Amino acid sequence: MRAAKRKNNGNNLITWRFMLVCGAVLMVFVTLVARAAYLQVIEPDKARSENAKRTVRVEKLQVQRGMIFDRQGKELAVSVPVVSVYADPKAIDKYLRKKVVSHTKKQGQDPQDVLDRPAHLKDLKQAFYKQDMRWRELADVLRLGRAHVDKRLTGDKDRRFVYLKRQVTPAVANYIDELNLPGVHLLDESKRYYPAGEITAHVLGFTNIDGHGIEGIEKLYDEALTGTEGRRTIRKDARGREVAVLDERQRVEPENIELSIDQRIQVIAYKALKSAVLTYKATSGSAMVVDVKTGEILAMVNSPSFNPNNLEDAAPHKRRNRAITDLFEPGSTIKPLSVLAGLDYGNIQANDTIDTYPGWMRVGGSLVQDTHNRGEMSLREILKVSSNMGVAKITQDLPKDYFVGLFERVGFGSDTGTGMVGESSGLFYPNRRWSDFEIATLSFGYAISVSTAQLARFYATLGSGGISRPLTILKQPQPLQGERVFKEKDVNAVVEMMESVFEKGGTASKVKVDGYRVAAKTGTSKKAVAGGYGDEYVGYFAGLGPVSDPRLAVVVMVNEPGGDVYYGGATAGPVFAEIMSNALRILNVAPDLEPVANLAEEGGGDA
């Protein structure tokens, strides 16, 4: 009886245990199913995210920034490979922590005791960090202060990425790689390099350290030059092997930009301008060369300039592209437009004379005068000696709306068409009410402020026989579409008159352009200050050549010459002559001026 009872109790115990195990297994199974259902149905994104963190990698397919060339295919801006050095402070902290644990075990101590004391652990990690001389070598080769490097590497142990130095040389990168420092890595990048340096600095601009255009062509065409990097999304297994390509986007190669600039002419223009600015102790200067047949800018230079490869000395006033940003009253360089206005309107003829006696007159209660009483003068003589009275008398007989509108037609008061960053449209308000005296001053280059680029566009219009074209900084397969604003015969007549400034008694009699007939106009204007005009001057020299078949328009501006010589013919004239003569020869333009000896044999004089 007792045996049967014990047997029944044993069976019940076994049954109870079996049921307990089954219940436990069932609960585990239900829990797993519930967890799986929760992860896969209710909140699958989190599981996918965690899985992706461990297995999915994104590889970037880098693209080099596009190149910039001059019109002859010479490289003006290129990208060169460089290396940047960065660190993973968290990985460095993990490495030092392992060093502490390993050292503690060797000393026969329990590592957990050290890990439980944060202050002691920190002291030990710092001790191991300072004992390792490789960190000192890293600071030395990067030419950085040790304290600075220490702070970057160990200051914030939770950071995963921190730059130590951008764009180091390959030699430095190789040395750092050989140091085999934990948590210190190298990143392949590219750096912009400008072979011509300061000569093309204002045209090209520069990029920042991340390769984005900041000024000039680099900024204007930043998107085209940058392209789009490719992306390749892959899945890797536990051993780091690629097992699947999840997504792949092809990179878009950047464009190369071909400028209208001719590097040979750019160099000549920059050297001549820089020499003049230094010689006459001027504040600044600008010069431009334009192909009158196409509207292409062959040279655009400024002084002072800067080195875009090293911006340490690139102060803001040096980086400004003065040829398109700085505005000045153009003075007598506008006088050819005033004479042309009279011819175009028809109130004077090319062989007419203007009576300027007694050398002064009152207009609207204010005085207009010449330096001398020259009496009756031809239009050629008016331009030759730069008579204010002559052009003022011509324009007094013109309707104001017509004369003012003429300035708009040739491009004053609007940008030149280059689209360059920072270009100014000038200071000219044609729709306001103009007094008689303001019209008179406008005829000889006051009451209006223009840039060197705008003046170059006007002289290019004269060189093209009266066709006004927008300027362009890009090389063009065909000449830009232009608009005729003057009759060709009137323009040709004025251009021939402008040759007289180089003759004896002209405002540029000492300026010689070897081998070529050149038409030009000097200009010297006082700089406006609050309440009137100050004692500083701006010297201009603008012209075109050769007269027989114009090819180039050249404008030179010298701002605030510091000595007693400040007239445009003296300060800017020699620069003009050097640029014009050398540029025409570079372009293989045939000389059209006969040698002086031949002119003497034929009875010629002061041509």
MARDRENBA-423973 format. One record per atom (N, C-alpha, C): z, y, x. Coordinates in steps of 0.05 Angstrom, whole numbers, plus 5000, padded with zeros to 4 digits. Layout:
<pts>
ZYX ...
</pts>
This chain:
<pts>
500049765017 500050005000 500050255018 501850255037 501950485056 499450495072 498450265080 495950265096 493650375080 493450305055 491350405038 491550715034 494050795032 494551085028 493751245053 494551125077 493751255102 490751265105 489451045096 486451035098 485251245080 486351285056 485251485038 485651765049 487951815061 488552075073 486552135096 486051915112 484151955134 481352015124 480551875102 477951935091 477752215080 479952305067 479952575057 479752785079 481152725101 481152915124 478252935135 477052695138 474352695148 472452845130 472852795104 471152935084 471553235085 474153315088 474753605089 473553725114 473753585137 472653685162 469553705160 468453505148 465553505144 464553745127 466153785106 465454005088 465854275102 467954295119 468454535134 466154605154 465354385168 463154425187 460554505172 460054355150 457654425135 457754715125 460154785115 460455065105 459955265127 461055205151 460755385174 457855405182 456555165183 453655165190 452055325170 452755285145 451355425123 451755725125 454155805131 454756095134 453256215157 453156065180 451556155203 448656185195 447655975182 444855975173 444256215155 446056255135 445656475116 445756745131 447656755150 447857005165 445357065181 444356855194 441956885210 439556965192 439356825169 437156895150 437457185140 439957255134 440357525124 439757735145 440557665170 440057855192 437057875197 435757645197 432857645201 431457795179 432357755154 431157895132 431658195134 434058265143 434658555146 432858685167 432558535190 430958645211 427958655205 427058455190 424158435186 423258565160 425058595140 424258705115 425358975110 428058995113 429359245106 429059455128 429459385153 429259575175 427759445199 425159415196 423659285217 423059475240 423059735235 422159925256 424059915280 426659885275 428559885297 428059655315 427559415303 426959175320 424459215336 422459325323 419959365337 420359565360 421959775355 422459975375 423959855399 425959695394 427359565416 425659375432 423959235417 422059055431 420059215448 419059435437 417159595451 418359715477 420959795475 422259905499 422259705522 422259455516 422559245537 419859135546 417859155528 415359025535 412859205536 412959435522 410559605520 410659825541 408459855555 408260065575 405660225571 405860485577 403560665574 402760755601 400260705608 399160795634 397261025630 397661245646 395961475643 393661455663 391261515654 388861515671 388361805678 389261885702 389162165709 386262265713 385762525709 383162645715 383662885734 381962915753 382063145771 380963385757 382063615763 380963865751 378163915761 376464025743 373664075750 373464275773 371164275786 370664445809 369264705799 369464915815 368165165810 366265215834 363765275827 361665315848 360565595845 359365695867 357865945865 354965865858 353266065855 350566015845 348865845865 349765825890 348365665910 349565385913 351565325896 352765065897 355065045918 355965265929 358165265948 360765245933 362565075943 365165035929 366965285932 367865375909 369665605908 372565515901 372765295885 375465195878 375264895875 376964755890 376964455890 379864365886 380064115878 382763985875 383063785897 385263795912 385763615934 388263445927 388263185935 390563015928 393063095944 395263105930 397863155942 399862965930 402262965940 404362795930 406862955924 408162895901 410663025894 412962815897 415262915904 417562735909 419562785886 420362565873 422262585851 424462365854 426662405840 428862215843 429862135815 431161905815 432461795791 435461795797 436962005790 439862015796 441461785785 440661685762 442161455750 441761205767 439361165778 438960935796 440460965822 440661215832 442161265856 445161205852 446161295829 448961245822 449460945820 447660805808 447860515805 447960375832 446260475851 446160365878 448760405892 449860655890 452460715904 454660555891 454560505866 456660345852 456660065863 454259955866 454059685878 455159675906 454659885921 455759895949 458759885948 459960035930 462860045928 463959765920 462759635901 463659365892 463359165915 461159175929 460758985951 462859035973 463359285980 465359346000 468059255992 468759295966 471359225956 471758915958 469758765952 469958475953 470358385982 468958516001 469258436029 472158496039 473358696027 476158766035 478158586021 477258396004 479058215990 480458335967 479358555957 480658695934 479058635908 480458685886 479158645860 477458895853 474758865851 473059105845 473859235819 474959085800 475659205775 477759425777 479559385797 481659585801 480359855809 478259845825 476960085834 475360205810 473960035795 472360125773 474060255751 476560165749 478360275728 479560545737 479060635761 480060895771 477661075777 476761235758 474261395761 474361585785 476661715789 476861905811 476561765838 477861535841 477661385866 474861275870 473661185848 470861085849 468961305858 469361545847 467661765855 467861835884 470361825895 470761885923 469361685941 469561425933 468361215949 465261235949 464161305925 461261335923 460261565941 461761785941 461062015957 461261945987 463261785994 463561706022 461161536031 460361346015 457961176022 455461346022 455261546005 452861716004 452661876030 454861986039 454862156063 454461996088 455361736088 454961576112 452061496117 450561496095 447761406098 446061646108 445161636133 443761866145 440961906133 439961716118 437261746106 437161986087 439362036074 439362266056 439062526071 440362546094 440062786111 437162816121 435962586129 433162586138 431362676115 431962596090 430362676067 430462986064 432863106066 433063396063 431563536086 431763426110 430463556133 427463546131 426263316123 423363296122 422263466099 423863506078 422963676055 423563966060 424964026082 425664296090 427264436067 429164286057 430964376037 433864366047 435564526036 438364526044 439664266035 441464156052 442763906046 444363926019 445764156016 447364195991 445564185967 443164305969 441364305946 440364025939 439763875960 438763595955 441063425944 443463465955 445763305945 446263365915 446063615907 446563685880 444463565861 441963555870 439763445854 440063145851 440963015872 441162715872 443662615858 445862745861 448462635852 449862825832 448663055825 449963245808 450263145779 448163015769 448262915741 447262625741 449062435741 448462155743 447062045719 446962195697 445662095673 442762165671 441762335689 438962405688 437262185701 434762165690 433061955700 430662065716 430262335716 428062445730 428762725739 428362785764 428763045775 426963085799 425463305799 423663365822 425363455846 424663355869 425863455894 423963665906 421363595907 419463795917 416663715908 415163915899 412463865889 410463905912 408363745911 405963785927 406563795957 407663575968 408063555996 405663426009 405463446035 403163336050 403363036051 401062896056 401062606058 402962506081 403062666103 404862576125 407762576117 408662776102 411362786092 411862556073 409962506055 410162296036 410462026049 408861976070 409061716085 411761686098 412861906109 415461886122 417661826102 417561946078 419561896057 419261616047 416861516045 416461236036 417661036056 417461096082 418660926102 421760926102 422861146092 425861156090 426960956071 425260876051 426060666032 428660736018 428760976007 431161075994 431260975965 433460865956 433660785928 433561015909 432060995888 431961205868 430261445875 428961435898 427161655907 424261545906 422461685892 419761585887 417761805893 415261715896 412961895901 411061895878 409962125871 408162155848 405562285858 403362145853 400762255861 399962485842 399262715854 398362945838 396063075853 395163305843 393063445857 393863745858 392763885878 393264165882 390664315884 390564555873 388164715873 387964855900 385564845911 385064975937 382665155935 382765395946 380665595945 379665655973 377365545981 376365576008 376065856017 375166035999 374666316006 377166496006 379366385996 381866535997 381666795982 382467015995 382767275982 380067395973 377867295985 375267415979 374467365949 375067145938 374367085911 376867065892 379167155902 381667115887 381567235860 380567485857 380667615831 378767495811 376567385820 374667265802 375666995793 376566825811 377466555805 380166545792 381966725800 384766705791 386166475805 387966335792 389366115804 390665945783 391765715790 393165545772 396065535779 397765445760 400565405766 400965135779 403365065785 403864815799 403164565783 402964605756 402264375739 399264365734 397764545747 394864535745 393664675721 395164855708 394065015686 393265285695 390865375686 389865635695 391565865686 392066055705 393766285699 392166535697 390266575714 388666815713 385766755720 383966955715 381166935723 379666705709 377666605723 376066385713 377766135707 379766095723 381565855719 382765865691 383566105682 384766125655 382566135634 380366285639 378366315619 377066045611 376665865630 375465605625 377465385630 379965435625 382065235631 381564965616 380864985590 380464735575 378164575585 375964705592 373564565602 374164445629 375664585646 376164495673 378264275674 379964265653 382164065653 381263795644 379463775624 378763515613 381163395598 380963135592 383062995578 383762735592 386262685599 386962435612 386862205593 386161965604 386061725588 388861605585 389161425565 391761295561 391160995555 392760825568 392460535565 395160425558 395360315533 397960205524 397759895526 399559775541 399559485546 402259365540 402259105537 404758955534 405058775558 407558765569 408158605592 410258395585 410258165599 412257965595 414658025613 416557835614 419057875629 418557895658 416357785668 415757795697 413958035704 413458205684 411958445689 408958405689 408058175679 405258115677 404058225652 401658325654 400258435630 399258205612 400158215587 399357995569 397558095546 397558355541 395758455519 395258755523 392858835515 392159125515 392359215486 394259385480 394759475452 392959705444 392459885463 390760115457 389660225483 387160335481 385960445505 384260685497 384860905509 383261155504 381961245530 379361265529 377961335552 378461635559 378661695585 379061965593 376462125591 376762385585 374562565583 374362725609 372162675623 371862805649 371663105646 372863265664 372663555662 369863655669 369363895661 366764025668 367064175695 364864195709 364664375732 363464635723 364464855734 363565125727 361865235749 359465335742 357665455762 357565755756 358565915775 358666205771 356166345780 355766585770 353566745779 354066865806 356566855815 357266975841 355666845864 354667015882 353466915907 355466965929 356466745940 358666755959 357866925983 355466925991 354567086015 354867376009 353967465985 354267745978 357167825973 358667635962 361467685956 362967745983 362367596003 363667636029 363067906041 360467976040 359568236051 360968466035 360968446009 362168655992 365168685998 366568456000 369468476004 370168596031 368768506052 369368616078 368868916080 366569006069 365869286070 367969446054 368769356030 370669496013 373369506027 374269286037 376969276049 377069466073 374969476089 374869656112 375069946103 373670016081 373770296072 376470366061 377770186047 380470236036 382470286059 382170126080 383970156103 383270416119 380770466123 379870696138 380770956125 380370976099 381071226086 383871226073 385371016079 388170996070 388271026039 386470896026 386370905997 388370725984 389070785959 390870605944 389470345938 386970355930 385570115922 382570165921 381069965916 378169995913 376969755899 374569795887 373169585874 370169615879 368769395877 365769405881 364569175864 362169225854 360769025838 357769035845 356568795845 353668765849 352568615825 350568725812 349368605788 346368565792 345368335784 342468295784 341368425758 339768635762 338968795739 336968635721 335668435732 333668285717 334968075698 337467995704 338767775689 341467855677 342768055688 345468125679 347567965693 346867805713 348767635727 350267805748 352967765749 354567895769 354467725795 353367845816 353067705841 355467745859 357067955855 359467995870 361368175854 363968115855 366068275842 368468255860 369168475874 371268475894 373168705889 375568665899 377668875897 379368875923 380469095929 382369125951 384569305942 387169235946 388068995960 387668735944 387668515959 387368255946 389768075953 389567825948 391767635953 390567365960 392267195971 391366925978 392266735956 390366635940 391166455918 392266185927 391866125953 392965875964 395965905971 396866155973 399666205979 400566455964 401966425943 402566645925 405166795932 406266735956 408766865963 408567165965 406167255974 405767545978 403867655956 403667515934 401767595913 403267765892 403868015899 405168195880 403268255857 404368325833 402668365810 400468575814 401068785830 398968985834 396668885851 397168675866 395068555882 393368365866 394568245846 393168035830 391368165809 391668415803 390068535782 387168565790 385368475772 382468495777 381668775769 381868965787 381569245781 378669315772 376769155779 373969215772 373569205741 375269055728 374969035698 377369145683 379569205697 381969305683 382569595687 382169695711 382869975717 380770175707 381670385695 379870585683 380170855697 377870985702 377771245714 375571405701 375871675702 373671845693 371471825714 369071755707 366971695726 365671935740 366272175731 365272405745 362172415745 361072505767 358172565769 356372315767 357572075768 355871835765 354671815737 355671975718 354671975691 352272175688 351872355707 349872555704 347072445699 346272225711 343572115704 343272055674 345471975661 345371925632 344972185617 346172405626 345772665613 342872755615 341672725639 338872805642 337172625625 337772365625 336272175609 336472235579 338772335571 339072405543 337172625534 336872835552 334973045546 332172945545 331372775563 328672665563 328172485538 330172325531 329872145509 329672295483 331272505480 331272665455 328772835453 327672905477 325173055477 325473355479 327873455485 328073745488 327573845516 327173655535 326273735562 324173525571 322673605592 320773425604 321573385633 320373175645 321173105673 320673325693 318673495688 317973705708 319173975700 320973975680 322174235672 324274325692 324874585690 326974705706 329174815687 331674825699 333974925683 335175165698 335575385684 336675625697 339775605696 340975585719 343875565721 345275825729 343676035730 344876295738 346976385717 349176495726 350076565753 351876355766 351576105758 353175885770 355675825754 355975965731 358275905714 357675995686 359175885667 358875975639 361375895623 361776045602 364075975585 363075825560 364375605556 363775435533 366275385517 366275485492 368675455475 371075585487 370775795503 373075935514 373975825541 372675605551 373375485576 371075515596 371675485622 369675535642 368375275652 365775285654 364175075667 362775205691 362975085715 361775225738 360875025759 359175125777 358374985801 359875115825 359674985847 360975095871 359275335881 356675335876 354975555884 353075635861 352175885862 350075965843 347375885854 346175685841 343675575851 341275675835 341775835815 339575955800 337975745784 335375765786 333675575771 333175325788 333575095775 333274835789 331674645772 330274465786 328874245773 330874035766 330173845749 331973625743 332573455767 330673425785 331173285810 333273425827 333073685828 334973835844 337773835831 337873825805 340473805791 341973555799 340573335800 341773085809 342273075839 340573205854 340773205883 343373335892 343973575880 346273725888 348673685869 348173525848 350273455828 351273705814 349473845800 350174095787 351474045759 353974135756 355274125730 353874305710 353174545720 351774735702 349174625691 347674485708 345074375700 345274185677 347073975680 347273775659 348673885634 350474075638 351874195615 349874345598 348074495611 346074645596 344074465581 343474235594 341674045580 342973935555 345473865557 346873735534 347673925512 347874185519 348674385499 346474405477 344074335484 341874345465 341474085449 343173895454 342873635440 344873615417 344173485395 346173425374 348473265385 350873345377 353273215388 353272915381 352672855356 352772575348 350772405364 348472515370 346472375386 347472325414 348472535427 349372505455 351772315457 353672345440 355972165441 355171885434 353371845415 352471575408 350971445430 349771605448 348371485471 350271335489 352671435492 354671305509 355371035497 355471015471 356070765458 353670575462 351270665461 348870495464 348770365491 349770495512 349570385538 352070215546 353970195527 356170015531 358870135537 359070395539 361670515543 363370495517 365870435521 367670405498 367770115487 366369935501 366469655493 366469485519 367269225516 367269055540 364468995549 364168905573 361568865585 360268605577 361768415565 360668165557 361467925574 362967975596 363767755613 365767575600 367367685582 369467525569 371867475587 371967595610 374067535629 376767645619 378867495627 381567555619 382367835629 383368005611 384468265619 382368485620 379868435612 377868635614 378468865594 378169115603 378669345586 375969445575 376069555551 373669665539 373469965545 375370075561 375270355568 376570535547 376670795553 377770995535 375571185527 374571135503 372371305492 372571295462 372671525450 373071535421 370771695409 368471565403 366071705394 366371825366 368071725350 368271815322 370072055318 371372145339 373072375335 371372635336 372672855331 371173115330 371073215359 368673265368 368173355396 367673655395 369073805413 368574095416 366174135435 365174375435 362874435453 363774395483 366174475489 367074445517 367374155524 368373995506 368673705511 365873575515 363873655501 361173555505 360273635532 360873875541 359973965567 361373805589 363973755586 365373595606 364473305606 363773205582 362772925580 360172895595 358573115596 355973105610 356273055640 358573135651 358973085680 361372905685 361872725666 363672495672 366572525666 367372725650 370172745642 370272695612 372772685601 373172625572 372372345566 372172175586 371671885582 372771735606 373871505601 374771335623 373471065622 372370975644 370870725644 371770555668 371170295667 371770115689 369370095708 369769995731 367569945750 365469765738 366269565723 364369385710 362669525690 363869705674 362269855654 360170035667 360970165689 359070335703 356870165716 357569925725 355569745736 353569665715 354469615691 352669545669 350769765663 351670015663 349970245658 347770265679 348570235704 346570255726 344670015726 345569785717 343769565713 341769625691 342569775671 340769855650 338570035661 339270225679 337370395692 335470225709 336570025723 334869855740 332969685725 333669615700 331869435685 329869595668 329669855673 327770015659 328570095631 331170095626 332170185600 333069955581 333169715591 334169485575 337069435581 338769455561 341669415565 342269115559 343468985579 344268705577 347268685581 348468495567 351268445574 351468315601 353668355615 354068235640 355167945637 354667775656 355667505655 356667425682 358767255682 359967155707 358966865712 357466755693 356366485695 353466495703 352566305719 349766285726 348066225702 345866365698 344266345674 341566225681 340666025666 337965915670 335766105663 336366285644 334466485635 335966755633 334466985637 335767245634 337067275607 339267415606 340667465581 338967645563 339167595537 337767765518 338768045519 336868235522 337668515524 336468685501 337368935500 336369115479 335369365493 332969445486 331869685498 333269935485 334370105503 335770335493 334370595503 332570575523 331070805532 328170735537 326470935536 323670885543 323470845573 321770655580 321470585608 320570815625 318770985615 317771205631 319971415636 321671455617 323871645621 325871535642 326471285640 328271165660 327171175688 324571105691 323271105717 323271385728 322871585711 322971865721 325671935732 327771865717 330571925726 331171775752 330471525753 330971365777 329671495802 327171585799 325871715822 327371975829 328372115809 329972365815 332472295831 333572065825 336171985838 335771915868 333271875877 332871835905 333572085921 333572315908 333872565922 336672595934 338672445925 341372475935 341572395965 339572245974 339572156002 338072356020 336672546008 335172736023 336972956035 335873106053 337373326065 338273516044 340773576044 341973756024 343073606000 342473345998 343573185976 346473105981 347773005961 350672945963 351172685979 349072545986 349372306003 347372306026 346872536038 344872566058 345472396083 347972336088 348672176112 348771876106 348271796082 348271506075 345371406077 344971196093 342371076097 342370786090 340470696074 340070416068 337470326082 337770186104 335570126121 333469956107 330970046107 328769896098 328169916068 329870046052 329470036024 329670316012 327970365992 328270605975 330470555955 332370725954 334670685936 335170935920 335870895894 336571115877 339571095871 341071315873 343971295870 345071565861 347571565855 349071805848 351871785858 352772005870 355572015879 357272125857 359872075859 361772175839 364472215851 365672445846 368472495855 369872625832 371972495822 373372605799 376372625805 377572825795 380472855797 381872665778 384172565785 385572375768 387372535749 387172445724 388772575703 391772505706 393472715701 396372675700 397372805675 399872775669 400972895645 400573195646 399173305626 398773595624 396373695638 394773525650 392373625664 391373435685 390673545709 389673385731 391373435756 391673225772 393373245796 391673295820 392773215843 391473265869 390173015880 390172795865 388972545874 386072525863 384372385879 381572355872 380672065871 378572025857 377171765856 374271815865 373471665885 370771685896 368971455886 366671535875 364771335865 362071355880 360771135882 357971135891 356570905876 354570985860 353270785843 350270825846 348870595848 345970615850 344570355846 341970355851 340270115847 337970115867 336869885872 334769865891 333469595891 331069565903 329469785913 328069935890 327470185894 326370355872 323670245863 322070135881 319370035874 319469805854 321569645855 321969425836 324869355836 326569495821 329469465823 330369175819 332169095836 333368825834 336368825831 337669015845 340669015845 341669285836 343969285822 345569515817 348269475831 349069675846 351569665861 353269905855 355769855849 357770065843 360170025861 360970235875 363370225892 365270445883 367870375881 369970565874 372170555895 372870795905 375170815923 377270995910 379570885905 381671025890 383671155908 384071415905 386171565919 385971545949 383771625961 383671635990 385871826001 387071746023 389471886032 389072116050 386672146062 386272366081 384872606069 383672766087 382173006078 379472936067 378472696074 375772606065 376272446039 375172556017 375572425991 373172415974 370972545982 368572545965 367372265964 366172195941 365071935938 362871865957 361172075964 359072025984 360071946011 362472046018 363571986045 365171726045 366771686024 368571446024 367171196014 365771225991 364470985979 361570945988 360271165998 357471146006 356870946027 358270936050 357670736070 358070446060 359970406043 360470146031 357970066014 357070255998 354670205982 352270125999 351870286020 349570236038 349669956051 352069876060 352369616073 351869386053 353069416030 352669206009 349769186001 348569415994 345869415983 343869306003 343869396028 341869316047 342169016054 344668926058 345068646065 344568456041 345268536017 344868375993 341868335988 340268555991 337368535987 336068346007 337068356032 335968186052 336667886047 339167846038 339967576031 338267456009 337467625990 335867535968 332867535974 332167596000 329367596009 327667795993 328868025987 327368245974 325868395995 323268435992 321568566012 322368856014 322568966038 323069256042 320769416030 321469646019 319469826007 319470106019 321070136040 321170396053 319770376080 317670546084 316270536109 317970646132 317470556156 319070656179 318670956182 320671086193 320671376196 318271466213 317571306233 315371386251 312771406235 312271216217 309871226200 309771476182 312171546171 312271776154 311672026169 312572046194 311972276210 309072306216 307672076221 304872086227 303272186203 304372116178 302972196154 303772476144 305572606160 306472866152 308772866133 310172636131 312572616113 314872766125 316972796108 319272946117 321872796115 323572876098 326372776097 326872556078 324972376074 325372156055 327571986063 
</pts>
